[in-house]
Amino acid sequence: MCGIVGFIDRSNTTQKEKIVKDMMDTIVHRGPNSAGQFIDEGAALGFRRLSIIDLEGGTQPIKNEDETKIITFNGEIYNYQSIREDLIAKGHIFTTHADTEVLLHGYEEYGVELLQKIRGMFAFVIWDTEKQELFGARDHFGIKPLYYAMMNGTFMYGSEIKSFLQHPNFVKELNKEALKPYMTFQYSALDETFFKNVYRIKEGHYFIYKDGQLDIQQYWDVKEQETTMTLDETVDLIDKTVVESIEAHRIADVEVGSFLSSGVDSSYVTAVLRPEHSYSIGFGDKSYNESIEAKKLADLIDLNNTSRVVTGDEAFEYFPLIQYHLDEPDSNPSCVPLYFLAELASRDVRVALSGEGADELFAGYSEYGMHTKSKAVKVVAEGLKKLPKGMRYSIAKGLKGKTFKGALHLYTSVAPAEEFFIGQAKVFEEDEAVDYLQPEFKQSPSIKDIVTKHYDKVQDMSEIKKMQYLDMHQWMPKDILLKADKLSMASSLEVRVPLLDKELMKVSEVVPTKYLINAENTKYAFRQAAARHLPEEWYNREKLGFPVPIKDWLREEKYYQIVRDIFTQDFVSEFFDQEKIVKLLDDNYAGTADGRRKIWTIYTFLTWYQVYFINDGSKPAPVAIA
C-alpha cells in the first residue's frame, strides 16, 4: 500500500525535483517506510511506500529491462504470482518479487489487456520515455483512489487531491456545482470533485495522456448473468469463493489483522481469517457500542480482540483532521469511528481485512426492498414482484403517494427503481437543499441527472440489480471505499476488502435475484453461506452500519455550541441562508425537530471548507475540547 503523485510538463528538471518532493511529503502518511521518484524532460513520478510484500526489494519507481518504462503503483495484486510465472516463461526478466513489477512487465506483454487478467485493488501509472506517454488505471471497483487535473499546461495526478496544492500550476477553486448534490447524497456525488477542474479516474477505467491530450476508456463493468441455480448451489458457490478470496487477500510479508463489528460481513471475514488480532470500536452507551457484540464473537471463536471507546470530545477534536484526510467533505457519520478504528489497528499491524462490499454485491441494504416488518405485506410484495414489468409499473402508479400501512414497501416492490432510489443516503430533498442555499450554489446537475446516467445502462436488469448497479457506481466508490482508503491510510494502515473482489463479483452476477433479498432477509444467500462459520445471532443480525451518537451530541450543550459557533461565522452566509441553518440547529437542540443528519451534513462541509479554503489546506492539529 502506497501513495503515488506526479505530473507531466516540460519545465526544468530542478524545479520538478522540488515540486514532486513537496507533493510526496504531503501524503507521507500513505507510505512512511520509504520514498522514490523518477524525473526526465517530460515527467515527474513520485512515490511513498508502506512495505507489505517484498519488504527489501519492492522500492518504487521500478523500471523495465531497457529502462524505457517506469511504474509507480498503489495497491495489491492478489494473483500476481501466476502472472509472474507466465511473464518469466515469455522471457521477461524480474529484479524484484513485488507485484508492482508484474504490472510493469504485464503491460509490456499484454498492453491494456493486462487489466482483464489482474485481480486486486490498484491505482498505477506507467511512463513510457520513448513515446513520452503516460498510461494509468484504477481498479474495477474504485477501491484505490486516483485523481487528475489539467491546469496551466500541466497534467497532474495523485492518490490524494491535497498533493496538488503543492504544485505551482494548480489553481485552488471551489467547485460550486458540487455543494447542492452533496447535501442530498452526503458525499461528493459528481465526477468533478469539490475542487474545480479536479476529477476522479472512475472505477474500472484507464487513461492515456500524450501530447496534451487525455483519453479515458472503460475496461470493466458489472454484467447481468442471472442463472437458475438452486439455493444450495448458490450458498456453496458463495462460501467457496469467499473463503478463497480471504485466502488470497491474506498474502503479505507482514501480519494481517481484521476489523470486527457486530455485523455479519466483518464477522464472516474474521471467522474465516482467524487472525492474531482483530479490532473493534464503540461509543460508550451500549446502543452505540459495537465492540460489546464483537467481544462476544471473539470469545466464542477464541480471538484476541482489541477494542476502545471513542468519546464525544475526541470526535469533535479530531473532526477537522478527519475531513482533511478525506480531501472532500463526507458527512457519513461512520467516518468518525472508522478513523479511530484504523488508528487502533495500526498500533499492531500494517494490514487489516474489512467487510466492505458484501452489501452492494449481495443486496444487504433494507432500501433494496425491506421497508416493512409486516410478514403479510412482505408476502404480498413477493407475489407482486413476479408479475410482468408492465403490470408492476402500472400498479406502482396507483400506489404512489398512498400512506396506508405497508404502502411504501408495496410501492417500492413494483415501481421502477429510478423513480424512488438514489442510493444509500438521502439527507436533504433536492428542493429543500435549494431552499437553504445561496443563489450561486443552486445551479448544478440535478439528482435525476446524476442517477439516470447509470440507470440508462441497466434497463434490462431486475429492479434490485438496478439499485445495486447504481450503488456500485455512486455510493460505493464515492463514499464507502473512499473513506475506507483515506481514513485507514491516515494511520498508515492498509485495508483490504475480500468481499469486494473480482471473483466474488462474478458470483454475485449469477445469483438469482430471489436469493439476494426476499421476505426472509436481506443478503439472504450470503447469510446462509456465513452460517457455516457463525452462530445464528451473527449471520442473521439486522444491519446497523457504524452506530454514531450524533443525535445525543447535538443535544449536548458543549457540542451544540461548537456547531453553532461555526454556523454563525461570517463566511457561512456565502453558502447558506444563515438564519435557516441556525434555526435548524436550535430546533434540534430544543427537541422540537430532528435535524441531526442535515446539521451534520452542513457542519461537515463548513469544517472541510475551513481546512482547505479559509486555512491553507495544511494538516490541522486536534484542538482539545474545553
Secondary structure, DSSP 8 states (H G I E B T S, - for coil): -EEEEEEE----HHHHHHHHHHHHHHTGGG-BSEEEEEE-SSEEEEEEE---SSTTT--SSEE-TTS-EEEEEEEEETTHHHHHHHHHHTT---S--SHHHHHHHHHHHHGGGHHHH--EEEEEEEEETTTTEEEEEE-SS--S--EEEEETTEEEEESSGGGGGGSTT----B-GGGHHHHHHHSS--SSB-SBTTEEE--TTEEEEEETTEEEEEE------------HHHHHHHHHHHHHHHHHHHT--SS-EEEE--SSHHHHHHHHHH--S-EEEEE-SSGGGBHHHHHHHHHHHTT--EEEEE--HHHHHHHHHHHHHHHSS----TTHHHHHHHHHHHHTT-SEEE--TTHHHHHT--GGGT-----HHHHHHHHHHHTS-HHHHHHHHHHHTT--STTHHHHHHHHS-HHHH---S---S-HHHHHHHB-GGGS-S--HHHHHHHHHTT-TTS-HHHHHHHHHHHTHIIIIIHHHHHHHHHTTT-EEE-TTS-HHHHHHHHHS-HHHHS-SS-SSHHHHHHHTTTS-HHHHT-----S---HHHHTTSHHHHHHHHHHHTSGGGGGTB-HHHHHHHHHHHHHTS---HHHHHHHHHHHHHHIIIIIS-S---------
